[in-house]
Amino acid sequence: MTAVACSLFLSLGLTACGDDNISSDEQARRAYLGLDPSVSKALQLGFVGFNAASSANIPPQSTKGAVSGTLLVTGQVDQGSSANKGMRLRIGMTGYSDGEILLGGDEDPVNITYASSTDTAAQPELTLQLRDIPGGTFTGTLKGPFQMTGDLEGSVTLDLALTGEIEDDGTGQVRRTPGSTHVTGTATSGDGVYTVDVTR
């Protein structure tokens, strides 16, 4: 790829200038795969914050990437004694990476580091509705952009729907039922779109 063409590709919001054979949809797939573990982590932090909340604002919850960086969840939860409650959360990332992304087949692994806006209001939003607490269900969405550096550069925007079951963890706290969370939607990067359909 020429320097001029690579510069044009950069201006469109996504780069993989070292490989002319990768389609834009494949780039979007790679962009999502690097974020996939963090979706479960963000959900987990949201539930930890829900259980710890003593007011409308959950205590900020954070964890580290497997290799580098920090994932931070902040936001609000409905108060009161209702068995149905909602959470409105923001997802912050700084220099976040869960390590090599294994692509399958003969493809070489790639490494991508992610970050969100430092402005909380512009960070990706995770909304959750819990029904029939503690032994019911949840639905939710995760929407918003993340910036990428490394083997891909530019941004990836998630538009995901989440469904699953919840349960008492044995101590009176609420948690996701393992293996019940269904994630569907899209990850868009540059001109590429990857369709997400996974169960965690």
Buried (B, 14 or more C-beta within 10 A) or exposed (E): BEEEEBEEBBEEBBBBBEEEEBEBBBBBBBBBBBBBBBBBBBBBBBBBBBBEBEEEEBEEBEBEBBEEBBBBBBBBBBEEEEEEBBBBBBBBBBEBBBBBBEBEEEEEEBBBBBBBBEEEEEBBBBBBBBEEBBEBBBBBBBBBBBBBBEBBBBBBBBBBBBBBBBBEEEEEBBBBEEEBBBBBBBBBBBBBBBEBEEEB
